[in-house]
Amino acid sequence: MFRCLTTTVTVPGIADLRPLRQSKNLTLTAAAQHLGVWPATISTLERGIRRDDDLAHAYRNWLQAA
């Protein structure tokens, strides 16, 4: 338990997600449909309100491949 409380965890950055999506002219709805989530989920992820590392990783990979 002590190790869990004292170990620094790196949080992956999300600042690149919205500009990357916008540079490819993709809508929130298109991204959400591809990832199987609601558009609000993508929006809150991009704004840093919601943290979901697995979704952020899948989203980034999809954006880079698009």
Secondary structure, DSSP 8 states (H G I E B T S, - for coil): -HHHHHS-------TTHHHHHHHTT--HHHHHHHHTS-HHHHHHHHTTSS--HHHHHHHHHHHHH-
